[in-house]
Amino acid sequence: MQCRQACGACCVAPAISRPYYGMPRGKPAGEACVHLDDNRRCLLFNDPRRPQCCSQFLAEPSVCGDSREQALHILAALEESTRPVARTDA
């Protein structure tokens, strides 16, 4: 599947825990990447400074759904289900 025009859900929903160019503290889930332009396109696409997790992401129906709204919902649910459990050691 090709990326949906003006979507950018994969640049908003997931967290990126490692620092990268332009985001020295990484990116919290639900926050748009600073490299997402006004047309919801990645300004680092094909740039070696693009995070590896972004370069490895493949658009597919199971995560992108049928619309941007579905993609945001699916990716947010995946983000939540894979979030590390906070430890409460006494």
PyMOL commands that set and color helices and strands:
alter all, ss='L'
color gray80, all
select helices_A, chain A and resi 9-11+52-56+61-64+68-82
alter helices_A, ss='H'
color red, helices_A
deselect
rebuild
show_as cartoon
